[in-house]
Amino acid sequence: MQTIFFKNKPRIVATGTIAGPKECAGVVGKYVDKALTDDMFGESTYEKAECKMLSYAISQAIQNARLEEKDVDLLISGDLLNQIISASFAARDYDFPFLGVYGACSTMAESLAIAAAFVNAGYYKKIIAATGSHFSSAERQYRYPLELGNTRPPQAQWTVTGAGGALIADMGGDNDLKNAPAITSATFGKVVDYGITDVNNMGAAMSPSTSLGILQHLKDTGRNADYYDLIVTGDLGALGSRILKDLTWEKGVDITGNHVDCGEIIYKVIEKEFQGGSGAGCSAVVFNSYIMDKLKKRELNKVLFVATGALLSTVSSGQGESIPGIAHAVAIENVE
């Protein structure tokens, strides 16, 4: 089995989110804590802006939980930049331990799962899981300098400018937390490579690992796909979402009725952004704002959050390597 079950059901107590102007023109605009009007966020470089956004999401999660910095036991975070500098530089602003992780765009689910495991085992009481991305920093690292003005192919996605963080806590004897959404299980995915080499086609690269991750989760838990009100992936985009539904259908599992992808819904008019959103901040922003809001309001009660990552680098792409994919699934439920 690839799935672990959390007997103590750690709660997602609060979240913090921030997003850029393009992102806030879409569905998540009214759900995020801070909507930016300038994607530079008052900084001199895109990388500094990305780091500042991540720091904001962390601080906002603490504030929304009505806690103080001293109450947090651990920060688990990562990002897309070399040596995860956004996460590690943000961590230096705080006086709690830091565990840096990298799962590309699957980092939000990866950090959530690790945090839940630590809290469930009793090692820590309160942990923040967070990640983010920035369109401009990701473009010049993975693709082309913005100044070149390269034409975007139709299979391309747009890296989300935004960050999200969640505070996971042991409920213990605190009845105030009993109604908070609980993380009940997590399925760690396998690296899958179908030979995709196009750095613009992230959906095709990641959808095979996503399909296998979902199928494995359902097998391990003994559940049908319709057990969940929503199976939300991120960030396959419109093309990757269609591929995913085809791949699961081939294995006898139909998710067409309750599946949506964060990359599909992040922007207001998807046709203008080709396949939709991508980046570690895509699923982090959508889940920690829009999805969490619906969980808290009981409009959704059982969600399978499957964040997806393309494990490439500028070096591997330059050497003609194909793009491996990874997906981790985290089950979040209202258990009371």
N, C-alpha and C positions, 0 to 999 in steps of 0.2 A: 504493500500500500504506500501511496505517496501522500496520503492525507493524515493530518494530525487533528485530533478533536480536543477542544478546550473544555474540560469538565467545569471549570469555574467561570466560564463565559465572561471574559474581560469586556468591559464596557467602553464604547467610544463616547467619552464624556463631553467633548467639545471639539470644534474644528476652527481653523483660521484660513482664510483665502484672500488672494489678491490676484487681479488680472488686468491685462492691458486694454487699451481702448477698442481694438478690433474684437477682442473676446467679449467685452462687456456690451457690445452692440447686439450680441446674440442672447440665447436663452438664459445663460448663467449671470447676466449682468445684474439682475435684481437680487441675486442670491449671495454674491460675494461680499466679503466684509469691506473691501476697498477696491473701487473701480478707478484705475489710473486714466488720466487724460494725456499723459506723456509717458511713452514706454522707456524713457531714459530715467524716470523716477528721481530726477534731480541729480543724477550722477554723471560723471565724465565719460564713462565707457559702458557698453552693454553688459559686460561681465560684472562690473560693479553693481549695475542695476539689478541683475539677476540675483546676486548675493543679497542685496538689500531686500528684494521681494521675499526671498526665502526666510530671512530673518524676521520680516514682518509677519509672515504666516505662522511662524513658531511663537512669536510674542502674542499674536492675536488669539491663538489657540489657548494659551495660558490664561489670558485675560477673560476669554469667553467661558472658561471653566471656573472663573472666580478664584483662581489660585495665584500664587506668587512663584517667582523663579526658584526659590528655595524648596518648593514642594515637588519639583520635577526631579526624578531619579536618573533619567537617561534620555538622550536624543539619538534617534536612529534616522539617518538621512543620507541622501546622495543626489547626484545630478548628472548632467550630460557632459560637462566640461572635463578636460584632461585633469586627472588626479582629483576629481570631484571637489574642485576648489570652491565652488559656491557653498557647498555644505560645510566644508571644513573651515572656511573663512567666516561663515555665519556662526559656527559653533564657538569661535573664539570670543563672541560677544556675551557668552553665558557661562555661568559657574556650575554647570552640571556635566557629567561624562558624555562622551560622544562616540558613537559607533558608526563609522562610515560604510555605506553599502553601495554597490553598483549593480543595477539590473537594467540599465538603459531606461526605456519608458515603462518598464515593469516595476520600477523602484517603489512606487507608492504601495502596491500590493505586497511586495517583498518586505518593506519596512513594517507594514501593518502586521504581517504574519509573524515576523520575528518579535515585534513588541508584544503581541498577544501571547506568544509562547513564553516569554520572560515573565509577564504578569501572571499568566495562568499557573506557572510553576512556583510563584511566590518569591522570585529573585528580586523583583522590583514592584513597586506599587503604582507608580505613575510614569509613563513613557510617552514621549512625543515622536511620532513618525511623520516625516515631511520630505517633500521634494519639490522641484520647480524647473522651469526652463525659460528660455528667451529666444524668440525667433531670430534675432540678429546675431546673437552669439553662436547659436547652433548652425546657422547657415554658413558662416565663415569658417567654422571648424570642420563641418562634415561635407560641405558642398563647394560653394564658390563665394568669393568676396561680394558683398552687396553692390559695390561700386561697378562691377562688371555688367550688372543688369541682365543676367542670363534669362532666356526664355524658359518658363517652367513647363515641363511636359504634362500631359493630361493625367498621368498616374501619380503626380506629386501631391504631397500634403503640405500644410502650413504649420510650422512649429509654433505651439502656443506660448505666448508670453504670460506667465502666471506662476503661482506657487500655492501649495496647499499643505496644511499640517493637521494632524489629528492627535488628541490626547487620549491615550488608552489607560484605563485604570482598573484596579481590582475593586469590585463593588464592596467586598467585605461586609460589614454590618451597616453600611450607609444606605438607608432606604431611599434617599434622594436620587440614587443612581439606578434604582431598579427598573425605571422606565427608559433608560438610555439604551440605544441599540447595542447588541452584544455581538462579539466575534465568536462564532461557535466552532468553526473549523477552518483549516487552510490546506490547500494542496500545492505543494512545491512542484514546479514543472521541470521537464527535461529540455535540454537544448536540441532543437530540430533544425536541420538545414536541407532545404529542397533545391539548393543550387541557384537561388536568385542572386544576381550580381548588380542589379540596377539600384543605386543608392537613393533614387527617388521613389522606388516602388516598395515602401515599407509594409504596406498591407499584404502584398503577396509573400513577402519574406516572413512575416510574423503569424499569419493565419494558420499554417499547419501546426505549429506548437500550441496555438490557442485551442484548436480543435481537440488535440490530444489531451490538453490540460483539462478541458471541460468534461470530456468523455471519461477521463480517469477519475475526476472528482465525483461524477455521478455513479461510477462503478464502485468506488470506495465507500460512498455514503449509502448506496442502495436506493438512490433517489431517481425519479424521473425529472426531465427538464422542467416540466410544469409545476414542480414543487416550489420553484422560485417565481415570485412576482416579476422579477426582472433579472436577466443575465446581462450584465453590462461589461463590455470589453473596452479596452483603451490602450493604444489607439490605432485601430486597423484602418479607419477611414471607410468611405463608402464602398470602395472596391474590395478591400480586405474583409469587410463585413459580409459581402455577398459570397466571397470565397469560403469564409468560415461556415456560413449556413449550408453551402453545398457540401463541404467536407463532413460536417456532422450528419447531414442528411444521408450521405453515402453509408454511414455507419448505423443507420436506423434511428437517429435521434433528431427530432424536429425542434429547432429553437426559433423558428421564424415568428412565433406569436409573442415571445417575451424577451427577445434579444434587441439590444440597441448598443451602438458604439459611441464612446465619448467623442471620437473624432468626427462622427457624423453630426452631432448636435451642438458642438461648441460654437459654431459660427452662424450668423443670421441667414446668410444665403450661401448654401454649400456650393452652388454652381460657380460662384465667383472664386472659390478657393479649391476648385478641382475636387479632390477626394476628402477634403475636410481637414481636421486638426491632427497634430501629432506632437511628440515631445513629452518629456516626463511631467511637465506641468499640465498637460491635457487631461489625463485621468485624475490627477491630483486636484485640479480645480473643479471639475465636474462632480467627482464623487464627494468631496468635502463641502461643497455648497449645495448644488441642485439635488443630488441623490440623498444626502444626509438630511436635507430639509424634508423630503418626502418620507423618509424613515421616521423622523421625529413626529411628523404629523399623522403617522399611521396610514398614509396614502400608499406606502409600500411597507411590507412586513418581512419579506424574505428576499434578500438580494445576494446574488453571486457576483462579486466584483473580480474581474479577471483582467488585470493590467498586463500589457504585452510589451516586449522589448526586442529591438533589433540590435544584436551584439556585434556591431561593426565599429571600425575606427578609420581614421584617415589613412593610416598605414596599411591596414588590411585591404581597404578599397583600392588604394594606389597599387597594390601588388596583385590585384585581380582576384582576390579571395571572394567567395560567396558570402552571403549574410545569414548567420545563424539566428534563430529566433528563440525566445523564451516566454513563458506565460505562467503566472502564479495566480491561483484562485483563492479568494477569501470569502467565506460565507458570513454575512451580517444579518442578524435577525432580531426582531422584537420578540423577546422570549416571555414577557409577562402578559 
